[in-house]
């Protein structure tokens, strides 16, 4: 009987220590002025591709074929 009580107290104490030692979860809503998470991503690319050019169509077709084959 003493063994069961000792094990129960050890489990309860261990759980209590884990709860107190855990880092608080939360986000700082004022950490960023820009609400867009991708706002800092920029591209200094000089080359542009036409939106409806043959290279775009070929890449789309290749992507669809790869997706369908998997």
TORPA-4810 file (N, C-alpha, C, O; in nm, 3 decimals):
<nodes>
NODE_1_0.083_-0.119_0.000_0.000_0.000_0.000_0.088_0.125_0.000_0.058_0.223_-0.069_X
NODE_2_0.195_0.122_0.078_0.285_0.236_0.084_0.351_0.260_-0.052_0.372_0.374_-0.092_X
NODE_3_0.382_0.152_-0.124_0.448_0.162_-0.254_0.356_0.232_-0.354_0.401_0.320_-0.428_X
NODE_4_0.230_0.195_-0.358_0.134_0.257_-0.450_0.118_0.406_-0.420_0.112_0.489_-0.511_X
NODE_5_0.111_0.438_-0.290_0.095_0.578_-0.252_0.222_0.657_-0.291_0.211_0.770_-0.338_X
NODE_6_0.337_0.600_-0.271_0.462_0.667_-0.306_0.472_0.689_-0.457_0.514_0.796_-0.501_X
NODE_7_0.432_0.590_-0.537_0.434_0.604_-0.683_0.335_0.711_-0.727_0.366_0.791_-0.815_X
NODE_8_0.217_0.714_-0.668_0.118_0.816_-0.702_0.166_0.956_-0.671_0.146_1.048_-0.750_X
NODE_9_0.229_0.973_-0.556_0.283_1.104_-0.518_0.396_1.144_-0.613_0.405_1.260_-0.652_X
NODE_10_0.481_1.049_-0.652_0.591_1.078_-0.743_0.539_1.121_-0.880_0.593_1.214_-0.940_X
NODE_11_0.436_1.054_-0.929_0.377_1.091_-1.058_0.313_1.229_-1.050_0.331_1.311_-1.140_X
NODE_12_0.241_1.255_-0.944_0.176_1.386_-0.929_0.280_1.497_-0.917_0.265_1.603_-0.979_X
NODE_13_0.383_1.474_-0.840_0.488_1.574_-0.824_0.562_1.598_-0.955_0.592_1.712_-0.990_X
NODE_14_0.591_1.491_-1.028_0.657_1.504_-1.158_0.572_1.581_-1.257_0.625_1.664_-1.332_X
NODE_15_0.443_1.555_-1.260_0.354_1.628_-1.350_0.348_1.775_-1.312_0.346_1.862_-1.399_X
NODE_16_0.344_1.802_-1.184_0.339_1.941_-1.137_0.465_2.017_-1.176_0.458_2.133_-1.217_X
NODE_17_0.580_1.952_-1.165_0.706_2.015_-1.202_0.710_2.041_-1.353_0.757_2.146_-1.396_X
NODE_18_0.660_1.947_-1.434_0.657_1.966_-1.578_0.567_2.082_-1.618_0.599_2.159_-1.708_X
NODE_19_0.455_2.095_-1.550_0.361_2.204_-1.583_0.422_2.339_-1.547_0.410_2.434_-1.623_X
NODE_20_0.487_2.347_-1.433_0.547_2.473_-1.391_0.669_2.509_-1.476_0.696_2.627_-1.497_X
NODE_21_0.741_2.409_-1.523_0.862_2.435_-1.599_0.839_2.462_-1.747_0.932_2.501_-1.817_X
NODE_22_0.718_2.441_-1.796_0.691_2.461_-1.939_0.689_2.608_-1.973_0.643_2.692_-1.894_X
NODE_23_0.739_2.640_-2.091_0.739_2.778_-2.137_0.597_2.818_-2.177_0.524_2.737_-2.234_X
NODE_24_0.558_2.940_-2.147_0.423_2.982_-2.183_0.411_2.996_-2.335_0.501_3.046_-2.401_X
NODE_25_0.298_2.951_-2.387_0.273_2.960_-2.531_0.194_3.086_-2.560_0.098_3.118_-2.490_X
NODE_26_0.234_3.155_-2.662_0.162_3.276_-2.701_0.241_3.353_-2.804_0.361_3.334_-2.820_X
NODE_27_0.173_3.439_-2.873_0.236_3.521_-2.975_0.218_3.667_-2.940_0.115_3.706_-2.884_X
NODE_28_0.316_3.746_-2.974_0.307_3.889_-2.950_0.238_3.953_-3.070_0.298_3.959_-3.178_X
NODE_29_0.115_4.000_-3.055_0.044_4.057_-3.170_0.105_4.188_-3.219_0.076_4.231_-3.331_X
NODE_30_0.188_4.252_-3.140_0.248_4.379_-3.179_0.393_4.363_-3.224_0.467_4.461_-3.231_X
NODE_31_0.435_4.240_-3.255_0.574_4.217_-3.290_0.608_4.266_-3.430_0.725_4.291_-3.459_X
NODE_32_0.509_4.280_-3.516_0.536_4.323_-3.652_0.432_4.425_-3.695_0.313_4.409_-3.668_X
NODE_33_0.477_4.529_-3.762_0.384_4.629_-3.812_0.314_4.578_-3.937_0.195_4.604_-3.956_X
NODE_34_0.386_4.504_-4.022_0.332_4.450_-4.146_0.260_4.319_-4.116_0.324_4.224_-4.070_X
NODE_35_0.129_4.309_-4.142_0.057_4.185_-4.112_0.088_4.074_-4.212_0.053_3.959_-4.188_X
NODE_36_0.152_4.106_-4.324_0.185_4.007_-4.425_0.309_3.931_-4.381_0.415_3.992_-4.366_X
NODE_37_0.300_3.798_-4.360_0.418_3.723_-4.315_0.527_3.716_-4.422_0.642_3.687_-4.391_X
NODE_38_0.492_3.742_-4.548_0.589_3.736_-4.656_0.632_3.876_-4.699_0.689_3.892_-4.807_X
NODE_39_0.606_3.976_-4.618_0.637_4.114_-4.653_0.785_4.142_-4.667_0.823_4.234_-4.739_X
NODE_40_0.870_4.064_-4.599_1.014_4.089_-4.606_1.082_4.019_-4.722_1.200_4.042_-4.748_X
NODE_41_1.008_3.934_-4.793_1.067_3.863_-4.906_1.068_3.955_-5.027_0.964_4.007_-5.069_X
NODE_42_1.185_3.974_-5.083_1.196_4.059_-5.201_1.278_3.986_-5.306_1.350_3.890_-5.276_X
NODE_43_1.267_4.032_-5.428_1.343_3.975_-5.539_1.405_4.088_-5.619_1.336_4.182_-5.659_X
NODE_44_1.534_4.079_-5.642_1.604_4.177_-5.723_1.627_4.123_-5.864_1.726_4.158_-5.928_X
NODE_45_1.538_4.040_-5.911_1.552_3.978_-6.042_1.536_4.083_-6.152_1.446_4.167_-6.146_X
NODE_46_1.624_4.077_-6.251_1.615_4.168_-6.364_1.536_4.106_-6.479_1.478_4.178_-6.561_X
NODE_47_1.532_3.974_-6.484_1.467_3.904_-6.595_1.321_3.877_-6.560_1.290_3.833_-6.449_X
NODE_48_1.232_3.905_-6.654_1.090_3.876_-6.635_1.044_3.783_-6.746_1.099_3.785_-6.856_X
NODE_49_0.945_3.704_-6.717_0.889_3.611_-6.814_0.747_3.652_-6.844_0.672_3.686_-6.752_X
NODE_50_0.707_3.650_-6.971_0.568_3.684_-7.002_0.472_3.583_-6.938_0.502_3.464_-6.928_X
NODE_51_0.359_3.633_-6.894_0.263_3.549_-6.821_0.204_3.438_-6.906_0.166_3.334_-6.853_X
NODE_52_0.194_3.457_-7.036_0.133_3.355_-7.121_0.230_3.304_-7.227_0.187_3.263_-7.335_X
NODE_53_0.360_3.306_-7.198_0.461_3.262_-7.294_0.470_3.111_-7.301_0.412_3.041_-7.218_X
NODE_54_0.542_3.059_-7.401_0.554_2.914_-7.418_0.631_2.847_-7.304_0.607_2.731_-7.273_X
NODE_55_0.724_2.919_-7.240_0.800_2.860_-7.129_0.709_2.834_-7.010_0.723_2.733_-6.941_X
NODE_56_0.617_2.924_-6.985_0.524_2.906_-6.873_0.433_2.788_-6.900_0.408_2.707_-6.811_X
NODE_57_0.382_2.778_-7.020_0.293_2.667_-7.056_0.367_2.534_-7.045_0.311_2.436_-6.995_X
NODE_58_0.491_2.530_-7.090_0.569_2.407_-7.082_0.594_2.368_-6.937_0.585_2.250_-6.902_X
NODE_59_0.625_2.465_-6.850_0.646_2.436_-6.708_0.518_2.386_-6.641_0.523_2.295_-6.559_X
NODE_60_0.406_2.444_-6.676_0.278_2.399_-6.620_0.249_2.256_-6.664_0.207_2.174_-6.583_X
NODE_61_0.270_2.227_-6.791_0.246_2.091_-6.841_0.337_1.990_-6.773_0.293_1.882_-6.735_X
NODE_62_0.466_2.027_-6.756_0.560_1.938_-6.688_0.519_1.914_-6.543_0.528_1.802_-6.493_X
NODE_63_0.474_2.019_-6.476_0.430_2.004_-6.337_0.307_1.918_-6.323_0.296_1.838_-6.230_X
NODE_64_0.215_1.933_-6.415_0.093_1.850_-6.413_0.128_1.704_-6.439_0.074_1.615_-6.374_X
NODE_65_0.218_1.679_-6.532_0.258_1.542_-6.563_0.332_1.478_-6.445_0.311_1.361_-6.415_X
NODE_66_0.418_1.555_-6.378_0.489_1.501_-6.261_0.391_1.471_-6.149_0.402_1.368_-6.083_X
NODE_67_0.295_1.560_-6.128_0.196_1.537_-6.023_0.109_1.417_-6.051_0.074_1.342_-5.960_X
NODE_68_0.073_1.399_-6.177_-0.012_1.285_-6.213_0.064_1.154_-6.205_0.004_1.050_-6.176_X
NODE_69_0.195_1.156_-6.229_0.273_1.033_-6.224_0.300_0.986_-6.081_0.334_0.869_-6.059_X
NODE_70_0.286_1.075_-5.984_0.313_1.035_-5.845_0.185_0.989_-5.786_0.182_0.950_-5.669_X
</nodes>
